[in-house]
Every structure is written in structure tokens, then in C-alpha cells.
Amino acid sequence: MGLVLISAGFISIDCGSTTPYTDANNISWVPDTSYISTGQNYNVQDVASNESSTLKTLRYFPENQAKNCYVLPVTFNQTYLIRATFLFTKSFLTAAGYNTSSSTTFYYSIDANLVSMLEFSTANSASLQDASVLETVLASTSDNFYVCVARSTSTDVPFISSLELRQLYDGMYAAGVYFGYYLDLVNRANWGSSTPVVRYVDAGAIEILFKFQRLLKSFSELVP
């Protein structure tokens, strides 16, 4: 079973990057300065050269403010997939003022809805397999999505490695995605392959990600 997306609403943001580029899968990545005005760029030092370029930079938020939000333009009442990737590494620990045994915790939300509380307590390696990837399928309730990270305590430093927006075809999910609910990624497996991630893009317009399971949740279930 595959996931097919259309070119409208196709945004790939390499957080912390300063230059646009096109990767080996023909996906065009852009810097994040057009979508957010807070935070600082960081070049990750301990990522292998053969890893995705999106893991080699991040944006972190040492400022003491309630939320730091990316503003993603969308079309009202359409279904989208939002994918956020977070890679916690030893070099970032040092840059953010932590020692290597420290941890950080922060909230990840879309609009006013809490999606997840992220906790990072180890940073022993730096590859895509070690990254935390959150995928949320939901309907737009305005002309923008506000994708935010917020510290849980005054000493935590939120960060993000990449952010992707994909508009989905109407009726792709038989049950539909209703306001106040979202689909959360449960599992994705590429059976029988030694390649951990499979991505395919045709002329930069369509992306297919194989073998997924998603669970319908209510945003109200996550409100503290």
C-alpha cells in the first residue's frame, strides 16, 4: 500500500540551512527563513557525509518564549501530511550548553493542538535511523498551519531538523480526516530490504512512501 501526494502544497524545509538545493530524489529543499523568524541555525558536526543533507543542519530555540512556530501556507479544508524530523546529537548538546549526559524535553504542536511531547536523553550517534520522525495527517482549518515547538521547562531547548508539507488527494482515506482529529503514524516497514528509507519522486511532483499504518486520534486526548 502506498501514499501518493500531489504537487500543490509540496514544501520541503531544511531547517537551519542557508541555501536551497535538490537532493538525489529530485526533492527541492529550501531554507526555513521564509517560514519562521525566531531561533538560531546550527551546522551539525557529527553527521556522516553519506547521510541526508537535512540532518546536517537544524534550528534551535534558546530564547525564553512560549512557542516558536513555522507558518506553512495551505488551502482551507484540504488534507495534508506534515512530517517533522528531529535529530539529537552530541555536537548539538555542546552548542546548546548541555553536557553529553543531559536531556531535553519539549512540546510539538500544530495550530493550537498538542501532537506530542518529545524527550531526548541520549545522543550517541547521528543518522536518519536515530532521528525522531513525526507524521501527522490532518485537515486545514485556515489558510496556514502553525507548526510549533515549545519548551517544557526554562532549561529545555527545542530544535527541529526538517519540516515537510504534502497535500493529499481528497478521499484518499476512506474514513476521512475530520476537524479535531488527525492520523498519527504507527509503523512503516520496508520488508526484505536493507535500505531503511525508500522515497520516490516523479518530476518533483509525487512522493510514495511504502508500507504504513496510521491511527486516528483526537487532539483533545493530548491536552495536558
Secondary structure, DSSP 8 states (H G I E B T S, - for coil): ---BEEEEEEEEEETT--S-EE-TTS-EEB-STTT--SSEEEE-SSS-TTS-GGGSEEEE--S--S-EEEEEE--TT-EEEEEEEE---HHHHHHTT--TT--EEEEEEETTEEEEEEEE------SGGGSEEEEEEEE-SSSEEEEEEEESSTT---EESEEEEEEE-TT-STT---TTEEEEEEEE--TT-S-S---EEETTTEEE--SEEEEEEEGGGG--
